[in-house]
Amino acid sequence: MSSQSDIEWTEQTWNPTVGCTKISQGCKHCYAEKMALRLRAMGVRGYENGFDLSLIPERLEQPLRRRKPTVYFVNSMSDLFHEKVPFPFIERVFNVMSEAGQHTFQVLTKRAERMAKFCRTRSVPDNVWLGVSVENRKQGVPRIEVLREVDVRVRFLSIEPLLEDLGRINLNGIQWVIVGGESGKKARPMQEAWATNIQRQCDQAGVAFFFKQWGTWGADGRRRSKKANGRDLDGRVWDGMPERAGCI
């Protein structure tokens, strides 16, 4: 079965692949790696290889069994566009998403170039949103330009963990931005000014803005639990999100 999600900006997770490899500073304290190792220790099916990349074709039809319109985060425990996921398998994932038109699918990657290459010769269904992670200037920001090349109804940025001030970013062709701080014992702090800088740029550009969390470090620079630090930014909670396909 797909899983109910604790991630604030989605409803369910769907993992036809699990496992990944680290390629940037945003991967340094990967929550999925820790969770995969924990699930392997518990004997959970699908995690026999821990965080080594694994294809799980028996999970492909999970969204087709659910009739209620649902927002799915695809591969919360992996990266669909990892180099070891063959294009024919990705094609099967996209075919399922196209067939399950009642749902909305959010696909997030750090491998923007491979995503763009895959989409170059294929049409992306309107119920599929494509996004890239943007954790810093050096590795994250260049992914935005690659995402902009992809012909898709909704393009989004997951700026989490936000590791530094991104300065001025080009939001042309971007419909949604998520911002959040890092969680965990070794979390790196996020400064409030970094987050408000992005929020104000989204406001100016008419882009939906979602503030996911402060993470381990709060706006006051104090280390507390994620729950204690909350989701308030500049005095309010930001829950912006694009319209789902068919709801416009």
N, C-alpha and C positions, 0 to 999 in steps of 0.2 A: 504494500500500500504506500501511497504518498503520505507525507507527514504534515500535520498541523505545524505551522511555523510560529516561532517566537519573534521572528524578524518583523519589525513594525510596519514595513512597507509592502508586505505580501501576505498571502493567506495560507498557502500550502507550498511545500518544497517537493520537487520531483528530481530524482537523481538516477538517470539512466547510465551515468558513469560516476565513479567515486575515485578519489585520489588525485594527486597533482604533484608538481615540482615547483620550487620557489624560483622566481625570476626577477623579483624587485624588492625594494625596501618595504613595500606594503605587505609582502609575504612573511616578513621576519617572525611575527608572532601569530601564525595562522591558526585560527580557532578550529578550522576543519581538520587540520592535521591532528590536533589533540583529541578531538572528538572521535575521529576514525580509529585511532589507537585504543581509545577507551571502548569503543563498540566492538573492536576485534577481541579485546580481553573478555568482553561479556558474551562472546560467541554469536553476535548478531550477524545474520545472513547478509552477504554482500560485502562484508568487511574482513574477509579471510586474509586479504593481502594488506590489511592496514591502510596506509595512505599511498601505497603504490597504485598507479593508475589501473583501473579495472573497468571493463565494459560489462554492463548488466542488461543484456537484451530482454530478459524476462520482465523488466520494469517498463519497457517501452509503451505498453498499452494501458498503463495505469490511468492517465487522464481520460481515456476513452470510456472508462467504466463509471466516471462521475458525470452526472447530468447537470448538477447545479453549477451555474457559471462561477468560476473560481479564478483567482489570480495565483498563478504558479511561478515561483522562482525556480528556474531550471538549473540544476547542478549547483546547489548550495554547498556541496561537498567536493566539488571538482571544478574544472574549466572545460566546457564543451569543445572549445577550440584548441585544446592541448595538442601538441604535435603528434602525440601517440594515439589520438582518436582519429581513425580513418574517415575521410570525407563520405564514403558510403554509409557509415554509421550515423554521422551527423545528418545526412540526407534522410535517414529513417526517422530521426528525432523531429526534423522539420516536417516530414510527412504527417506524423502524429499530431503535431501542433496545428497543422493546416486542417486536418480532419476534425479535430476537437475545437471547432470554431466558437463554441459557447464559452471557452476559457480565454484568459489573457495570460501570455507567457513572457516572463522577464528573463532575458538571457544576458548575463554579465561576464565579461572576459578581460583578462590582461593581455591577451594575444590578439590585439586589434588587427594586425596585418593578416593573420590567418583567417579571421572572421571576414575581412573585406575580400580576400581571395575566394573564399567559399561563396559569398553572396554575389560575386561579380557576374556569375552565369545563372543565377537563380532568383526567383521572385520571393520576397519575404512576405508572408501572410500579414494582413492588417492586425491580427490579434497577437502578433509577436513583436515585442519591444527589444531592441538591442542596445546594450550599454557597455561602457568601458570603465575600469577603475582608474581613478586619478588621485594618487596619494601624494605626489610631489611634482616639482617642475621638471626634473630631468627625465624621469621615466613615465610619469602619469600624463602630463599635459600633452606630449606629442600624440598620445592615443586619440585625443579629441579630433584632431585633423583627419586621422584615418577613419574614425567613426563617421565623420561628416560625408565621406565618400560613398557610404552605403545607402542604398535606396530603401528606406524603411519609414513607416508612418511615425513611429516614436523612437527617438534616440535619447538615451539618458546617460548621466554620469553618476557613478558612485564614488564620491569623494570621502572615502572612509578606509583606513584611518587618515585623517587630514594631518600630515606631518610637518607642514610648513606653510607660510604665506604664499599663495599661488599668484599674487599680484593680479594683473588684469588678464582675464581669459576670454577667448572668443566663444560666445554662446550662440552664434548664428547656426540655425538648423538643429539646435538642441531643444527638446521639449520638457525635460525633467532633470533636476539635480538633487541628489541626496548627499547630505553632509553628516559626518559623525566622527567622534573621537574613538580612540582605541581602548579596549578593555583587557583585563588580565593583570597578573602580578608584575609583568615587565612592560606595561603599557607606557607609551610615549605621550607626554602631555600635548593637548591642543589648546591654543590660545583663542580667546573669544574673538579677538580682532580678525583672526584668519577666517573664522566662520561667518561673521557678520559681513566681511568683505564680499564673500561669495553670495550671501543672501541679497545684498543690495544690488549686485550686478544682475542677479536673476530678476529682481523686481524691475530694474530698468529695461531688461530685455524681454519681459513678459514671459519668463520661464517658470514653470511650477517648481516650488522649492520645498524640500522635506528635510527637516532636521531630525535625525534618527536618535542621537544620544550624545551625551558628554563622554560616556565611557568611565574609565577609572578615575580620571582627573576632572574636577569640576571647573567652572568658570572662575572660581576664586583661587584656583591653583592648589586646592586641597585634594588629597587622595582619599576617596571614599568608594563605596560600592556603586556600581552602575545605576542601580535603582535610586539610590540616595541622590545622585547627581542630576537625575531627571533629564527632561527634554526641552526645557525652557531655553530660548535664545533671545536675547534682547527683549525680555519681558513677555514672550508669548510662545506657544507651541505652533510649529510650522508643519502642516500636513498636506501640502500641495501635491497633486498627482494628476497626470494626464487623464483624459476621458478614455474609457475602454472603447474598443471597436464596437460599433453598433449603438453607442450611447451618445454620439455627437448630434 
